[in-house]
Structures are given as structure tokens and as C-alpha cells.
């Protein structure tokens, strides 16, 4: 394990004014996104779309520190034959790779899931490293639901936290920085207090398992959910309350040694995710860099503008550059609503 390399890459992933583009949608997920804009989800269309993003020089150079790729994408070449991973490095950004294999039902825990992918992970990491990946991502999924017993269960939390920690340890052994992503979903009807309680439980359990697996915290990036009301809750917490509660929980649960925190958007609207991030950074100084690792919150507008048409590439790139710039400002606590003009 090259500790210096791991710490250097992790630090670069959370550099000031920058964040991570999550472009690791599975084939099923990106098909849904393409269906919404009337584009067929073919291998070439997926390549063309992602090439459009990676060639957006202003965004990639100024505001994107790293890009999480899907297995298909890290193996693809641009139209001119350049590997897509090289487009990312040429822009001064870092290629990363999604390595989990998705979720399956967790035995004995109805309604809950466990993430798979530990088998053979070391060999896959070695291959991805040769393809240019310097960091990886693994997502654990934790739901909140009423019932008897209520969700999440102790079993679900501990099983997923253990898998996250094993993944992180294997990554570091193979000189790849792990993004540790324990996501508490915001799909339910729960209030922000419930989200805070479950998020605290999840984070404390995850860091205990990371300790047991001897993971070097200076060489990881945490990708948590924000503490936020469920989407089905009629009484949504204010942006200020989301920021305050999220920072409070993070300070209670996340050791200062962690290289940085890069939030997932988790289904929030584009500007909502940006506003929350900016409010948190405005509360600084914080013990760690706090930035973004957004997928849909960075890509929704560029996808809609592009719509699969070559003549819309430049407009799609402007839309992506705008969203990246807005989130770059949010990483510094400098975003303002009046900056949200059309790209």
C-alpha cells in the first residue's frame, strides 16, 4: 500500500472549488434517463453523451476533480480513438470506477438489501488501475420505513457497514482510494429528525467497521447523504435546517482525519443540492473539505439540452459548465440564488 499516493489522490479529489462527477450510471439507469429525453440507449449514444461532458474544458479543468465511471465507460474510446479515461486526465481530473455489483435482498430482513461485489474485487481493481482508475466507489443502500420491526434493522446496518469497510481495505491494498458511500435514502415520508437519527447510526457503525478493517482514514473520501426530510413528507425542513443538522451529525460522527466529504445529491433538485452544500460551507471552517459528488444534479440539465442531437453538443456543454460552476461556488460557500441564470 502506497500511503503517500493514497493521501495525495484523496486530497486532490476534494480540492478547493472542485467536486466529483458521478457518471457511473448502470445501463438500466442511463436507459431511464435517455428514455426521458427521447434518446435510444445504445453503446455509441452513451459514449457520445459522456464524451460531450468530458470535453467540457471549463468545467473539467476548473470544477471537476474526478469522474466516477461505469465498467463500460472506462473501456470506451472517443470518436477520435482517445480513451475516455485519457480525456479526463488530460483535463487535469482523475478517473475513478464504480466497483460494486448492485444490491440484492438481505436474507432475513424483508424490505432491506445488501450490496454485492467483494468476490474477486482485488483482481478487478488491478485491471481498473491499469485502465487509469485511481479511486473507486461502493454504495450501500439504507432505507427508512415504518413497520414491525421498523427499517433499517441492526442487521442491515452492520452487514452493509462491514462490506463497505472490507471494500475500502481492499482498495487501499491495491493503491486505489475508496469512496465510502453509505446512503440513507430520502424516498420515504420520514421527517428530518428521523433522518438525523438513522444517519448518525449509519455513520458511527461505518467508521467502527473501518477501524476494525484497519482502513487509513486519510486515504478515503466519504460520500454520505445529507440530513433531509423524506420526499413524501409534507413538512419539508428548510435549507438552513438541512445544512445545520447535516453539519451537526458529521461533526459528531466523522473523524477529522478523513480526507474529505463529497455529498451525494440523493434525488434532490439541481439547485436544492447546490444550495444545501453552499450553506454548509458558509458555516465553516469545517474539520474536512466538504464538496459534491453529484450525478443527476450535475447532469439533468445537460442531458435535457443535448437530447441526443450533435447540433446541441455545445449547448449541452454550456449547461454542464454552468452547473459545475454553481457547485464549485457552493464548495466555497459562495453560491447565491441570483447566479442561477440560464447557461
C-alpha positions in Angstrom: 0.0 0.0 0.0 1.4 3.4 -1.1 0.1 5.6 1.7 1.5 8.8 0.2 -0.2 8.2 -3.2 -3.5 7.4 -1.5 -3.4 10.6 0.6 -2.3 12.7 -2.4 -5.2 11.4 -4.6 -7.7 11.7 -1.9 -6.7 15.3 -1.2 -6.9 16.1 -5.0 -10.4 14.7 -5.1 -11.6 17.3 -2.6 -9.6 20.3 -3.9 -11.0 23.8 -3.3 -13.7 24.8 -5.7 -13.9 21.3 -7.2 -16.0 18.2 -6.8 -16.7 14.8 -8.4 -18.9 14.0 -11.3 -20.8 10.7 -10.8 -21.0 9.4 -14.4 -21.3 5.8 -13.3 -25.0 5.1 -14.1 -25.6 1.5 -14.8 -27.0 0.5 -18.2 -30.5 0.3 -16.7 -30.3 3.7 -15.0 -29.0 5.6 -18.0 -31.7 4.0 -20.2 -34.3 5.6 -18.0 -32.6 8.9 -18.3 -32.3 8.6 -22.0 -35.9 7.5 -22.3 -37.0 10.7 -20.6 -35.2 12.8 -23.4 -36.2 10.5 -26.3 -32.7 9.0 -26.9 -32.1 5.4 -27.6 -29.7 3.9 -25.0 -27.1 2.4 -27.4 -23.4 2.0 -26.7 -22.5 4.8 -29.1 -25.1 7.2 -27.7 -23.8 6.6 -24.2 -20.3 7.2 -25.4 -21.2 10.4 -27.3 -23.0 11.8 -24.3 -20.2 11.2 -21.8 -17.6 12.4 -24.3 -19.6 15.6 -24.5 -19.2 16.0 -20.7 -15.6 15.1 -20.6 -14.7 17.5 -23.3 -16.3 20.4 -21.5 -12.9 22.0 -20.8 -14.0 24.8 -18.5 -16.0 22.5 -16.2 -13.5 19.7 -16.2 -10.5 21.9 -15.6 -12.0 24.3 -13.1 -14.6 22.5 -11.1 -14.4 18.7 -11.6 -11.7 16.9 -9.6 -12.7 13.4 -10.5 -15.2 11.3 -12.5 -16.7 8.1 -11.4 -17.0 5.8 -14.4 -19.0 2.6 -15.2 -17.3 -0.5 -16.4 -18.4 0.1 -20.0 -17.2 3.7 -20.0 -13.7 3.2 -18.7 -13.2 0.8 -21.6 -14.6 3.1 -24.3 -12.8 5.4 -26.7 -13.9 8.8 -28.0 -14.8 9.2 -31.7 -11.2 10.1 -32.4 -9.9 7.0 -30.7 -8.8 8.6 -27.5 -9.7 6.6 -24.4 -12.4 8.4 -22.4 -10.3 8.0 -19.3 -7.5 9.9 -21.0 -9.9 12.7 -21.9 -10.4 13.0 -18.1 -6.7 13.0 -17.2 -5.9 15.4 -20.0 -8.3 17.9 -18.4 -6.5 17.6 -15.1 -9.2 15.4 -13.5 -8.9 11.9 -12.0 -10.7 8.8 -13.4 -12.5 6.6 -10.9 -14.6 3.5 -11.2 -17.8 2.0 -9.7 -16.9 -1.5 -8.4 -19.9 -2.7 -6.5 -22.3 -5.1 -8.3 -25.5 -3.6 -7.1 -27.9 -4.7 -4.4 -29.8 -8.0 -3.6 -32.4 -8.7 -0.9 -30.8 -9.2 2.5 -31.8 -12.6 3.9 -34.0 -12.4 7.0 -34.6 -8.7 6.6 -37.7 -8.1 4.4 -37.5 -4.8 2.5 -33.7 -4.4 3.0 -30.8 -5.0 0.7 -27.1 -5.8 0.8 -24.5 -4.6 -1.8 -22.5 -7.3 -3.6 -19.1 -7.3 -5.3 -16.4 -8.3 -2.8 -15.6 -11.6 -4.6 -12.7 -11.1 -7.0 -12.5 -7.4 -6.1 -8.7 -7.3 -5.9 -8.2 -8.6 -9.4 -10.8 -6.2 -10.8 -9.1 -3.3 -9.1 -5.7 -4.2 -10.6 -7.3 -4.2 -14.1 -9.1 -0.9 -13.5 -5.8 0.6 -12.2 -4.2 -0.3 -15.5 -7.1 1.4 -17.3 -6.4 4.6 -15.4 -8.6 4.5 -12.3 -7.1 5.9 -9.2 -10.2 5.8 -7.0 -13.3 3.6 -6.7 -16.9 3.8 -5.4 -19.1 1.4 -3.5 -22.6 2.3 -2.5 -24.5 0.8 0.5 -28.3 1.5 0.5 -30.2 2.1 3.7 -33.9 2.7 3.6 -36.2 4.2 6.3 -39.7 2.8 6.7 -42.2 2.3 9.4 -43.4 -1.2 10.3 -42.9 -4.0 12.7 -40.0 -4.1 13.0 -39.1 -0.7 11.5 -36.5 -0.3 8.8 -33.5 0.0 9.0 -32.6 -3.0 11.1 -29.4 -3.6 13.1 -28.6 -6.5 10.8 -28.8 -4.3 7.7 -26.7 -1.5 9.0 -23.9 -3.8 10.3 -23.9 -6.1 7.2 -23.6 -3.1 4.8 -21.0 -1.3 7.0 -18.9 -4.4 7.1 -19.0 -4.8 3.3 -18.1 -1.1 2.9 -15.1 -1.5 5.2 -13.9 -4.6 3.5 -14.2 -2.9 0.1 -12.2 0.1 1.4 -9.5 -2.0 2.9 -9.1 -4.0 -0.4 -9.0 -0.8 -2.4 -6.2 0.7 -0.3 -4.3 -2.6 -0.5 -4.4 -2.1 -4.3 -3.4 1.6 -4.2 -6.9 2.9 -5.1 -8.7 5.5 -3.0 -12.1 4.2 -1.8 -15.1 6.5 -1.9 -17.2 5.1 1.1 -20.9 5.7 0.3 -23.4 4.8 2.9 -26.6 6.3 1.6 -29.7 6.8 3.7 -32.4 7.1 1.1 -34.7 10.1 1.1 -37.6 8.3 -0.7 -39.8 7.9 2.4 -42.2 10.0 4.4 -39.8 10.4 7.4 -39.0 13.8 9.0 -35.6 15.3 9.3 -35.2 14.2 12.9 -35.6 10.6 11.9 -33.1 11.0 9.1 -30.6 12.6 11.5 -31.0 9.6 13.9 -30.6 7.0 11.3 -27.7 8.8 9.6 -25.9 9.1 12.9 -26.3 5.4 13.5 -25.1 4.5 9.9 -22.0 6.8 10.1 -20.9 5.6 13.6 -21.4 2.0 12.5 -19.5 2.5 9.3 -16.5 4.2 11.0 -16.4 1.4 13.6 -16.1 -1.1 10.8 -13.5 0.9 9.0 -11.4 0.9 12.2 -11.8 -2.9 12.6 -10.6 -3.3 8.9 -7.6 -1.0 9.5 -8.6 1.4 6.8 -6.4 4.6 6.6 -8.9 7.4 7.0 -6.5 10.0 5.4 -6.9 7.9 2.2 -10.7 7.8 1.9 -13.4 10.1 0.7 -16.8 9.8 2.5 -19.9 10.1 0.3 -22.9 10.4 2.6 -26.4 11.6 2.2 -27.5 15.0 3.6 -29.7 15.0 6.6 -33.0 15.8 4.9 -36.7 15.1 5.1 -38.1 12.2 3.1 -39.6 13.3 -0.3 -43.1 12.1 0.8 -43.1 14.2 3.9 -45.4 17.2 3.5 -43.5 19.3 6.1 -40.1 19.6 4.4 -37.3 21.0 6.5 -35.8 24.4 5.4 -32.5 24.6 3.6 -30.9 26.2 6.7 -32.2 23.3 8.9 -30.8 20.7 6.4 -27.4 22.4 6.4 -27.3 22.8 10.2 -28.4 19.2 11.0 -26.1 17.7 8.4 -23.0 19.6 9.8 -24.0 18.7 13.3 -24.2 15.0 12.6 -21.0 15.0 10.6 -19.1 16.7 13.4 -20.4 14.1 15.8 -19.6 11.1 13.6 -16.8 11.8 11.1 -13.2 11.8 12.4 -11.1 14.9 11.3 -8.5 12.5 9.8 -10.9 11.8 6.9 -9.5 13.3 3.7 -12.8 14.9 2.7 -16.6 14.6 2.3 -18.3 14.6 -1.1 -22.1 14.6 -0.8 -24.4 12.6 -3.0 -27.5 14.5 -4.1 -29.8 11.6 -3.5 -32.7 12.8 -5.6 -32.6 16.5 -4.7 -33.3 19.0 -7.4 -30.3 20.6 -9.0 -30.3 24.0 -7.2 -31.6 22.4 -4.0 -28.4 20.2 -3.7 -26.3 23.2 -4.6 -27.9 25.5 -2.0 -27.6 23.0 0.8 -23.9 22.5 0.0 -23.2 26.2 0.0 -25.0 26.8 3.3 -22.9 24.1 4.9 -19.6 25.5 3.7 -20.7 29.0 4.8 -20.8 27.6 8.3 -17.1 26.9 8.2 -14.4 26.4 8.9 -15.2 22.7 9.0 -12.9 19.8 10.0 -12.6 18.5 6.5 -13.2 19.7 2.9 -16.9 19.4 2.1 -17.8 19.2 -1.6 -20.1 17.4 -4.1 -20.2 14.0 -5.8 -23.3 14.6 -7.9 -24.8 12.6 -10.7 -28.2 13.7 -11.7 -27.8 17.1 -10.0 -25.0 17.9 -12.4 -26.3 16.1 -15.5 -30.1 16.6 -15.6 -29.9 19.9 -17.5 -27.1 19.0 -19.9 -29.0 15.8 -20.8 -32.2 17.7 -21.5 -30.4 20.3 -23.6 -28.3 17.8 -25.5 -31.3 15.5 -26.3 -29.0 13.2 -28.4 -28.5 15.7 -31.2 -25.0 16.6 -32.5 -26.0 20.2 -33.1 -26.8 20.6 -29.4 -23.4 19.5 -28.1 -22.1 23.0 -27.5 -25.3 24.0 -25.7 -25.2 20.8 -23.5 -21.6 21.6 -22.6 -22.5 25.2 -21.6 -25.3 23.7 -19.4 -22.8 21.3 -17.8 -20.2 24.1 -17.3 -22.9 26.2 -15.6 -23.9 23.5 -13.1 -20.3 22.6 -12.4 -19.5 26.3 -11.7 -22.5 26.7 -9.4 -21.4 23.7 -7.4 -17.8 24.9 -7.4 -19.1 28.2 -5.8 -21.1 26.1 -3.3 -17.9 24.3 -2.3 -16.6 27.7 -1.2 -19.9 28.7 0.4 -20.3 31.4 -2.2 -23.4 30.3 -4.2 -26.3 32.8 -4.5 -29.7 32.2 -6.0 -29.4 35.1 -8.3 -26.4 33.4 -10.0 -28.8 30.7 -11.2 -29.4 32.1 -14.7 -29.7 30.0 -17.8 -26.5 28.6 -19.2 
